[in-house]
Amino acid sequence: RGMRGIKIHPSLHGYPANGANFSPMWEFAQEKGLPVLAHSWAGDGNCSPTVLGKVAEQYPSVTIILGHSGGTISGYYESIEVAKKRENIFLETCCSTVIYGIIEMLVNKVGADRILFGSDMPFVNANAQIGKILYAKISDEDKRKILGLNMARVLGL
C-alpha cells in the first residue's frame, strides 16, 4: 500500500528500542528494506542515541533515523558519535529549540549526506525548522540534500 518506513517512539511506548519486543519490527524493516525513524533523546534509556546505536550495530542494513538527533546539546554530541561509528545512522533536524550553528556542526562532523530535514509538525512550527536549514552556513548543495535529496535516496525514489 505504499508504506515506505516505520516510526517508533520508545519514550511514549515506555519500552527500549533495543528491547526484545521490538525485534520483530527491526527484523521486518531489515527484510523489507524499510528505514526506521525513532524518537531519540539524550538521557532516555528507551531511546538515547547510544541505545539506537546498539540497534544499528545489530541491524546494519536498516537505515535508522535519529529523530531530533538526541534533542539536547549533549544529545547532538552523542548522536554525532553514534553516527560516526555506524553508517546506517542518519540524523534528523527537528527540535523544539533552534540552536545557532547546530546544522553546521552536524554537517561538519557527520557530513550532509546523512542529515535529514524534519519538521515535527504540527507540534513544532515548520518555519523555524526550515529556516535553520535555509540560513545555515553550508553550501546550497548541502541544503538541497538535507531538505529532500537524502530522504529520496533513503526511500529509493
C-alpha positions as CSV (number, residue, x, y, z in Angstrom):
1,R,0.0,0.0,0.0
2,G,3.0,2.3,-0.4
3,M,4.4,2.2,3.1
4,R,7.9,3.4,2.9
5,G,9.1,3.4,6.5
6,I,8.3,2.8,10.2
7,K,8.2,5.3,13.0
8,I,8.6,4.3,16.7
9,H,8.5,6.5,19.8
10,P,10.1,4.3,22.5
11,S,9.8,7.1,25.1
12,L,6.0,7.2,24.7
13,H,5.9,3.4,24.4
14,G,7.7,3.1,27.7
15,Y,9.9,0.4,26.1
16,P,13.5,0.4,25.0
17,A,14.2,0.5,21.2
18,N,16.6,-2.4,21.7
19,G,14.2,-4.5,23.8
20,A,13.2,-8.0,22.7
21,N,9.6,-6.9,21.9
22,F,10.9,-4.6,19.2
23,S,12.9,-7.4,17.5
24,P,10.1,-8.5,15.1
25,M,9.8,-4.9,13.9
26,W,13.5,-4.5,13.3
27,E,13.6,-7.8,11.5
28,F,10.7,-6.8,9.3
29,A,12.4,-3.5,8.5
30,Q,15.6,-5.4,7.6
31,E,13.7,-7.9,5.5
32,K,11.7,-5.3,3.6
33,G,14.4,-2.7,3.3
34,L,12.4,-0.1,5.3
35,P,14.0,2.8,7.2
36,V,13.0,3.3,10.8
37,L,12.5,6.8,12.3
38,A,12.9,6.6,16.0
39,H,12.4,9.4,18.5
40,S,15.7,9.9,20.2
41,W,16.5,11.9,23.3
42,A,19.7,12.1,25.4
43,G,19.3,10.5,28.8
44,D,16.3,8.5,27.9
45,G,17.1,4.8,28.5
46,N,14.5,3.8,26.0
47,C,15.7,5.9,23.0
48,S,19.0,7.6,23.7
49,P,21.3,7.8,20.6
50,T,23.5,5.2,22.3
51,V,20.6,2.8,22.6
52,L,19.7,3.3,19.0
53,G,23.4,2.9,18.0
54,K,23.3,-0.6,19.6
55,V,20.3,-1.4,17.4
56,A,22.2,0.0,14.3
57,E,25.0,-2.4,15.1
58,Q,22.6,-5.4,15.4
59,Y,20.8,-4.5,12.2
60,P,23.4,-2.9,9.9
61,S,21.2,-3.0,6.8
62,V,18.4,-1.0,8.4
63,T,18.6,2.8,8.0
64,I,17.9,4.2,11.4
65,I,16.9,7.9,11.6
66,L,17.5,9.5,15.0
67,G,14.6,11.8,15.3
68,H,15.7,15.1,16.9
69,S,19.3,13.9,16.8
70,G,19.1,13.4,20.5
71,G,17.2,16.6,21.2
72,T,19.6,18.4,23.5
73,I,23.1,19.7,23.2
74,S,24.5,16.6,24.9
75,G,22.2,14.6,22.6
76,Y,23.6,16.2,19.5
77,Y,27.1,15.2,20.5
78,E,26.0,11.7,21.4
79,S,24.2,11.4,18.1
80,I,27.3,12.5,16.2
81,E,29.5,9.9,18.0
82,V,27.0,7.2,17.2
83,A,26.7,8.3,13.6
84,K,30.5,8.3,13.2
85,K,30.5,4.6,14.2
86,R,27.5,3.4,12.2
87,E,27.0,4.2,8.5
88,N,23.3,3.2,8.8
89,I,22.6,6.0,11.3
90,F,21.0,9.2,9.9
91,L,20.4,12.4,11.9
92,E,17.1,14.3,11.6
93,T,17.0,18.0,12.3
94,C,13.7,18.9,14.0
95,C,13.7,20.1,17.6
96,S,11.6,22.5,19.7
97,T,14.6,24.7,20.2
98,V,16.7,26.2,17.5
99,I,20.4,26.2,18.5
100,Y,22.6,28.6,16.5
101,G,25.2,26.7,14.4
102,I,23.8,23.2,15.1
103,I,23.2,22.4,11.4
104,E,26.7,23.5,10.5
105,M,28.1,21.3,13.3
106,L,26.1,18.2,12.2
107,V,27.3,18.7,8.6
108,N,30.9,19.3,9.6
109,K,31.0,16.2,11.9
110,V,28.8,13.7,10.1
111,G,28.5,15.0,6.5
112,A,25.5,16.4,4.8
113,D,24.7,13.1,3.1
114,R,23.4,11.6,6.4
115,I,21.4,14.6,7.6
116,L,17.6,14.6,7.0
117,F,15.2,17.5,7.4
118,G,12.3,17.1,9.8
119,S,9.6,19.4,10.9
120,D,7.7,17.6,13.7
121,M,4.6,19.3,12.5
122,P,2.0,20.0,13.9
123,F,3.8,20.1,17.2
124,V,6.6,22.4,16.2
125,N,6.5,25.5,13.9
126,A,7.8,24.5,10.5
127,N,9.1,28.0,9.7
128,A,11.8,27.7,12.3
129,Q,12.7,24.1,11.2
130,I,13.0,25.2,7.5
131,G,14.7,28.4,8.4
132,K,17.5,26.8,10.3
133,I,18.4,24.8,7.2
134,L,18.0,27.7,4.7
135,Y,20.0,30.1,6.8
136,A,22.7,27.6,7.8
137,K,26.2,28.5,6.7
138,I,26.5,25.4,4.5
139,S,26.5,25.1,0.7
140,D,23.3,25.2,-1.3
141,E,24.0,21.6,-2.4
142,D,24.1,20.5,1.2
143,K,20.9,22.3,1.8
144,R,19.2,20.5,-1.1
145,K,20.5,17.2,0.3
146,I,19.1,17.9,3.7
147,L,15.8,19.3,2.5
148,G,14.9,16.3,0.4
149,L,17.5,14.6,-1.8
150,N,18.9,12.5,1.1
151,M,15.4,11.3,2.0
152,A,14.6,10.5,-1.6
153,R,17.8,8.3,-1.6
154,V,16.8,6.6,1.6
155,L,13.4,5.8,0.2
156,G,14.8,4.7,-3.2
157,L,12.8,7.4,-5.1
